[in-house]
Amino acid sequence: MRIIAGKFRGRRLKRPPSNRTRPTSDRLRETLFNVLSPRIEGALFLDLCAGTGAVGIEALSRGAEHVTFVDQSQTMCALIEANVKALKIDEDEIEVVTAEALEFLRRPAKKQAERFDIIFFDPPYAADYQSVLSFIGKHTSQLTIEDAVLIVEHSSKQNLAEALGQIRAYRTLKQGDSSLSFYRVAN
């Protein structure tokens, strides 16, 4: 696993200790950031179910201002912190939170930085996507800035809802067994 572009281009990341975590492939990350490139500079980025942190670190490498990494596994959060430390990323640019995705989203916003420009959601393919997507759709004004984007990585065999509350799907990209569904957020 490596960083594809930006200031950390070519740098390698530590991998998870087991095969239970499915990191976003280099190829799929490249596709994701090709689409996000006009939005990434200065963005406040939420990496939900962050795993190794590769997607959030790629966002920082390409110019995101701040990334919040959320994963329910303490082991994966420790791996994210190790990857961030190895790259000498400034502590002001990141926050690592050990929490389940929905639990994190339900926390009351404490500061403006908790309203995100981009949310990337990549749970295990067998997870319940619906509850998290529904929550985001109902609470966009507390979670996102106006015109934010939500991206969901999921199995290509799985179809996600076209609309949930204030979020509407506008694009799906399939790459092998994985797909990226892009949603516009209307506050």
KEDO-160174 format. One line per field, with one value per residue (C-alpha): residue number from 1; chain; x, z, y. Coordinates in pm, 1 decimal. Example, Ala and Ser with C-alpha at 12.3 -4.5 7.8 and 13.67 -1.06 7.14 Angstrom:
KEDO-160174
resi <- (1,2)
chain <- (A,A)
x <- (1230.0,1367.0)
z <- (780.0,714.0)
y <- (-450.0,-106.0)
//
This chain:
KEDO-160174
resi <- (1,2,3,4,5,6,7,8,9,10,11,12,13,14,15,16,17,18,19,20,21,22,23,24,25,26,27,28,29,30,31,32,33,34,35,36,37,38,39,40,41,42,43,44,45,46,47,48,49,50,51,52,53,54,55,56,57,58,59,60,61,62,63,64,65,66,67,68,69,70,71,72,73,74,75,76,77,78,79,80,81,82,83,84,85,86,87,88,89,90,91,92,93,94,95,96,97,98,99,100,101,102,103,104,105,106,107,108,109,110,111,112,113,114,115,116,117,118,119,120,121,122,123,124,125,126,127,128,129,130,131,132,133,134,135,136,137,138,139,140,141,142,143,144,145,146,147,148,149,150,151,152,153,154,155,156,157,158,159,160,161,162,163,164,165,166,167,168,169,170,171,172,173,174,175,176,177,178,179,180,181,182,183,184,185,186,187)
chain <- (A,A,A,A,A,A,A,A,A,A,A,A,A,A,A,A,A,A,A,A,A,A,A,A,A,A,A,A,A,A,A,A,A,A,A,A,A,A,A,A,A,A,A,A,A,A,A,A,A,A,A,A,A,A,A,A,A,A,A,A,A,A,A,A,A,A,A,A,A,A,A,A,A,A,A,A,A,A,A,A,A,A,A,A,A,A,A,A,A,A,A,A,A,A,A,A,A,A,A,A,A,A,A,A,A,A,A,A,A,A,A,A,A,A,A,A,A,A,A,A,A,A,A,A,A,A,A,A,A,A,A,A,A,A,A,A,A,A,A,A,A,A,A,A,A,A,A,A,A,A,A,A,A,A,A,A,A,A,A,A,A,A,A,A,A,A,A,A,A,A,A,A,A,A,A,A,A,A,A,A,A,A,A,A,A,A,A)
x <- (0.0,140.2,37.6,-38.9,2.5,76.0,340.5,364.0,363.8,527.2,553.0,450.1,195.9,192.0,-62.6,-317.6,-200.0,-471.3,-672.1,-996.9,-951.4,-1002.9,-799.1,-913.4,-692.6,-440.2,-632.4,-968.0,-810.2,-667.2,-1012.2,-1168.4,-920.9,-942.5,-1310.1,-1246.9,-948.6,-1140.0,-1274.2,-979.6,-762.4,-835.9,-1113.2,-1223.6,-1235.2,-1404.2,-1272.5,-1540.2,-1435.9,-1084.4,-898.5,-533.3,-607.3,-488.1,-779.0,-753.1,-373.8,-410.3,-649.1,-388.3,-118.7,-331.7,-406.3,-690.7,-665.6,-777.1,-877.4,-1076.6,-1016.0,-1284.1,-1257.4,-1410.1,-1091.4,-823.2,-572.6,-661.6,-652.5,-303.7,-204.6,-338.4,-137.8,175.2,125.1,68.1,375.1,594.8,495.3,554.1,204.6,134.0,-104.0,-311.9,-401.5,-558.3,-782.0,-802.8,-1120.6,-1191.2,-1567.3,-1829.3,-1935.2,-2291.6,-2180.1,-1930.2,-2189.4,-2436.1,-2192.0,-2292.8,-2071.9,-1830.8,-1655.9,-1679.5,-1412.3,-1667.1,-1864.7,-1709.7,-1662.9,-1612.5,-1722.0,-1577.6,-1760.0,-1602.3,-1739.7,-1697.4,-1911.1,-2138.9,-2213.0,-2540.9,-2489.5,-2850.2,-2844.4,-2533.7,-2652.4,-2997.9,-2843.5,-2622.3,-2922.1,-3126.6,-2848.5,-2655.7,-2669.0,-2493.1,-2237.6,-2148.9,-2099.2,-2328.2,-2261.9,-2059.3,-2005.5,-2042.9,-1865.7,-1949.7,-1729.5,-1930.9,-1953.2,-2041.8,-2315.4,-2484.4,-2719.5,-2752.1,-3051.0,-3061.6,-3182.5,-3192.9,-3307.4,-3084.7,-2842.7,-2886.1,-2673.2,-2527.4,-2258.1,-2144.1,-1808.7,-1750.8,-1407.1,-1406.0,-1571.7,-1582.0,-1790.8,-1784.7,-2122.5,-2112.4,-2383.9,-2445.2,-2543.4,-2803.1,-2821.8)
z <- (0.0,-102.6,-135.4,-500.9,-538.0,-358.4,-101.4,30.4,-317.0,-326.9,50.8,181.4,458.7,719.5,644.4,886.3,1099.7,965.0,647.7,822.9,707.4,336.9,250.6,-43.9,-333.9,-484.6,-811.8,-649.1,-440.2,-758.7,-919.6,-608.7,-597.7,-972.0,-913.3,-591.3,-719.7,-764.3,-405.7,-204.5,-156.8,189.6,258.2,598.1,535.9,741.4,688.8,845.7,902.2,823.6,857.3,774.7,714.0,351.8,209.7,466.8,436.5,57.6,111.9,327.7,71.1,-195.9,5.3,250.8,548.4,814.8,831.3,1106.1,1104.5,1272.4,1326.7,1592.0,1626.5,1865.6,1665.8,1343.5,1516.7,1645.2,1287.6,1157.7,1424.1,1327.6,958.0,1037.8,1263.3,1000.8,751.0,1010.0,961.2,1194.8,1481.8,1394.3,1060.3,1202.0,1466.2,1527.6,1702.2,1821.9,1776.1,1569.9,1272.6,1385.9,1744.2,1617.6,1398.1,1686.1,1902.5,1922.9,1717.5,1947.1,1693.5,1334.9,1224.2,1276.8,974.0,679.0,309.9,222.0,400.8,289.0,430.0,378.8,624.2,589.4,294.7,522.6,746.0,779.4,543.4,569.0,928.1,875.2,539.2,681.3,976.5,748.4,524.3,820.0,987.0,702.0,846.8,1165.5,984.5,659.0,492.3,208.0,-113.6,63.5,-94.8,56.6,-102.5,-8.4,-97.7,-124.6,-298.2,-667.1,-597.5,-352.5,-464.6,-233.9,-208.7,-462.0,-203.3,175.7,343.3,215.7,18.4,-346.5,-549.6,-864.1,-973.0,-921.1,-1039.4,-1049.4,-1039.5,-1007.4,-683.6,-544.0,-626.4,-522.7,-492.1,-481.6,-309.8,-310.3,20.8,29.6,359.3)
y <- (0.0,334.0,697.5,767.9,1145.0,1468.5,1554.1,1194.3,1035.9,692.7,657.5,316.2,262.1,-11.3,-282.2,-427.4,-720.4,-953.1,-1007.2,-908.3,-547.7,-476.6,-165.6,43.6,-59.9,182.6,174.8,253.9,533.9,682.2,674.2,830.7,1118.9,1180.8,1259.6,1456.0,1657.9,1987.8,1962.9,1832.3,2144.2,2287.1,2032.6,1906.5,1530.1,1257.0,903.3,677.3,314.4,434.2,103.2,177.1,545.6,522.1,723.5,1002.4,1016.8,1035.8,1330.3,1507.7,1432.2,1599.7,1912.7,1848.3,2081.8,1833.9,1466.8,1298.9,922.9,708.8,335.4,110.4,-97.2,23.8,-181.6,0.6,341.4,257.3,162.9,497.3,679.7,482.3,567.1,936.1,945.2,776.7,1047.3,1323.8,1465.4,1756.6,1672.5,1983.1,1821.3,1505.0,1354.5,979.8,861.1,508.1,473.1,293.8,512.6,582.1,646.2,905.8,1078.8,1103.5,1300.2,1664.4,1895.6,2077.3,2296.3,2414.9,2163.3,1884.6,2003.9,1828.2,1906.5,1539.3,1221.7,888.1,583.6,239.8,-18.1,-394.0,-503.6,-707.4,-403.1,-213.5,81.3,199.0,326.4,540.9,676.8,753.4,936.5,1145.7,1218.8,1345.7,1546.6,1706.0,2057.9,1941.4,1722.2,1894.1,2227.2,2330.7,2133.3,1862.1,1522.7,1176.0,879.8,521.7,227.9,-93.2,-427.3,-401.5,-656.8,-420.0,-143.3,156.0,388.3,672.7,924.0,940.3,1259.4,1539.2,1318.9,1219.5,976.6,1126.9,882.8,523.4,393.2,17.7,-136.0,-514.4,-625.2,-270.0,34.7,398.0,571.6,950.6,1153.0,1527.1,1676.5,1955.5,2144.0)
//
